[in-house]
């Protein structure tokens, strides 16, 4: 009888310890709500199309907030392995300059000696595989994305990046709703996204989230208008309250113009709707390098 009671007490203590560990360990909230604008951002939809040649993109982002003024330089390169079917993509924030207001720095728990400065960001390594080709009236393009986030940021004390590894998998499904109209090159394309994201937080506790998104692109005569609504929703916020901030939603709007056959320029605006307290304007270009890799 005494042995059974002793075992029961031990089991209860172990259960209480396991339950209490995550609560104790979450001293830093690894979410978009409590970090800089480039920490674990909501992924941008890629039109559910795989590149047919090497594509190099560069963009400058500027936040509009006075509390967290950030200027960011992004680079993005996609290299096709099989034209329009399989590609490797590497992207991320190469460098950012930030200046954070004192009150916001206190809320985030930032290192007070690092309220402004320069910092390099995380890199993302992504494979893109077309699973289904667009055909007929109903069949869409379906592209599988597998992405690894590196822990390449400098330090977490500045609250600019998580400095922890992560990964996500998602599917994009895209279909031209309107195209090939006689006498017009107008095209209207709808893209849907769903997936799963995972990243490490305090005490090696893992946050898992489902991803979702919708993109609509209208284009004609070299000009494209793109609107997007996307986000992800983590599970930890259910345990620690709504202010934990792991359910960001953003809207994006951009204008793109094909300046030359291989160069596209773009301007855009990103607005945080939930758990993403940042708004950004951005400008950049995409260069479709007229060279196709031949694999021997």
Buried (B, 14 or more C-beta within 10 A) or exposed (E): EEEEEEEEEEEEEEEEEEEEEBEEEBEBBBBBBBBBBBBBBBBBBBBBBBBBBBBBBBBEBEBEBEBBBBBBBBBBBBBBBEEBBBBBBEBBBEEBEBBBBEEBBEEBBBEEEBBEBEBBBBBBBBBBBBEBEBEEEEEBBBBBBBBEBBBBBBEBBBBBBBBBBBBBEBBBBBBBEEBEEEEEEEBBBBBBBEBBBBBBBBEEBEBBBBBBBEBBBBBEEEEBEBBBBBBBBBEBBEEBEEEBBBBBBBBBEBEBEBEEEEEBBBBBBBBBEBBBBBBBEBBBBBBBEEEEEEEE
